Amino acid sequence: MEQQGLDLIDIIHKGAIATYPLILMSIVSVAVVFERLWSLRSIASVTLRITESLLEPIKRGQRDLAIAICKQNSHSPAGRIFLNILDREAGQRLEVTNNFAAEAMFEETQKLRKHLWILGTVASSAPFIGLLGTVVGIIKSFESMAIAGTGGFAVVAAGISEALVATALGLAVAIIAVIFYNYFQTRIATLNALFRIQVAKILQNISV
């Protein structure tokens, strides 16, 4: 009995120039997505908790206690930001302290964007790699038709259908990458805004 339909494994092998890189890109993208989801999972709640735990010691002038709390939470971006603010000489001008806070927030925000460039690269390049695979596949199909010396769409239909799989795969990989890239950018922007609000609360109590 003749096999019907497309053999996916065979198509992947035939379109290796595009399908292999796209499969590798999809694996790397999934790894980045899960790594970032894990890293960003509880930053907002931890930031709020640390802020609340610092306000009372700061109001009472217990700077050493506030620094100790920050060191206990040094695994969190908020803990490192607040530590950078508090672990300075007391009595510094508010403007100088604001500069330290801005630098700390920028540094931590950049850390939150770790590996996102990979998703951006995959999102922009995967469709073109898929298109390259399709073009190469169509060229091979017409070349086979020329060698066989026969014409008609039926001769190249199977080859073209296989070639188009590369474009479909490229688009699928790119769509997933761009969705999560935009999601993480929005999430990090929200966290950055939260850092600014909580830092403002801390600075306000320091200056009181």
N, C-alpha and C positions, 0 to 999 in steps of 0.2 A: 504493500500500500504506500503510495507516495505521500510524503510528509507535506502538510499544508501550513501556510503561514510563515512567519519569520522566526528564524532561530536566533534568539538574542545573543547567545554566546558567540555564534558564528559571525554575527554582524559586528560585535565588539572587536573580534580578531581582525576582520577585514578592514575595519575603519580605525586601526590602531593608531594612526597618525593623530587622530583627534580624540577617540574614545578613551584611550589609556590616560592621556593628560587630564581629561575631564573627570574620569573616575578618581584619579589621584587628588584632583582639586576638590571633589565632593567629600572625600574622606578627611582632608585637611580642614575644610570648612566646617564639617560636623564636629570635629575635635575642638576647633576654636569656639564654636557656639556653646558646646557643653562646658568648656573651661570658663568662658565669660559668664555664663548663667550661674555657675557655681561660685565664682568670685564675687558677683554682684548681688547674691541672693538675699543678704540681710543687712546690707550697709545702711539703709535708711533707718531701720529700727534701732540698730546699734548706735548710730549717730545721735538720735534723740535721747537714748538712754544715757549715753556718756555726758551729753550736755546737761541733763537734769542732775546727774550725780556731781557735776562740777560747780553748779551755780551756788549751792549753799556754802561749800568751803571757800569759794572766791569772795562771796559777800562777807564772810567772817574774817577774811584776810589770811586764811589758812592756805597759803600758796604751796607749801611743801606737800600738803595732803592732796591738793589738786594735781600737782605734778606726779605724785605717786599713782593717782587714779589713771592719769594719761599713760603712764608707763605700763600699768597693768593691762591697758587696752591698746598697746602698740601694734597689735595685729590688725587694727581697724584704721582706715584712712583718717577718720575723725580724731582718733586718739593721737595719731602722729601730728595732725594739724594743730590740735590744742596744745600738745607738748611743745611744738615749735614756738607757739605764742607765749606760753607760760615759762618755759625754760630759758628765759632771758633775764637780764638784770632788771630788777624792779625800779620803777621810777622813770622808765624810758618814755619819751613823748608818744602820744597816741598815734601820730602820723607814722613814726618808725614801726610801732607795733602793727599797724595796718599793713605796712609794706611786708613785714615778716609773714603776716597772715595770708596776704595775696600770693606771695611766693610759695608758701606751703600748699595752698589750695591748688595752684597751678600744677605743682609737682605731683600731687596726688591725683588730680584729674587726668594728667598724662599717663599715669600708671593704670588708671581704669580703662584707658583706650588701648592697652596692650593687646597686640595681635589683631586689632580691628583693621589694620591696613591689609591684612591677608584677605578678609572678607570683601573689602573694597576692590582689591585687585582681581579676585575671582569674579565678582559681579560684573566688572567692566570687560574682562578678557574672555570669559567662558563662551559668550555668544559668538565671538569672532573665531575662536578655536573650533566651535561646532560648525560654523559656516565654512571654514577651511576644509574640514573633513567632508562636508557635503559637496563642495566644488571638486575636490580631488576624486570623490566617489563618482560623480557625474562624468568627469573626464575619463575615468577608467571605463565606465559603461559605454561611452561613445567610441572609445578606442577598441573595446571588445567587439562592438558592432562593425567597426571598420575592418577589423581583422577577419571577422566571420564573413564579411561581404554580403550581409543581409540587412534589410531595413525594417522599419516598423517599430511602433512604440512598444509592442510586446517584448521585443528583444532587450530593450533597456529598462523596462518598467521595474523589474526586480532590483536591478542595480541602483536605480534612482531611489526606490523606496528604502533600500539599505542606507544610501547616502544621506537621506533626509533624517534618519535616526540620529546622526551626529548633531544636526541643528537642534533637534528636539532635546537631546541630552544636554547640549550647551545652554539652551534656554532654561531648562529645569534647574541646572546647577546655579545659573546666574540669578534666577528668581529667588531661590532659597537664600543665597548669599546676600542679595540686596535687601530682602525683608529683614533679616537679622541684623545687618549692618545699620539700617535706619533705626531699628528697635533699640540697639545698644547705644547709638548716638543720642537718641531721645532720652533713654534711661540715664545716661551719664550727665546730660545737660540738666536733668531734674535733680540728680544727686549734687551737682555743682551748685545749683541754686539753694539746695538744702544746707550745704556746707556754709554758704555765705550767710544765710539767715542765722544759723547756730553760732557761727563765729561772731556775728554782730551782737548776739546776746552775751557772749562771753566778754567781748571787748567793752560792752556797755557796763557790765558789772565790775570789770577791772578798773575802769576809769572813775567809778563812783567813789 
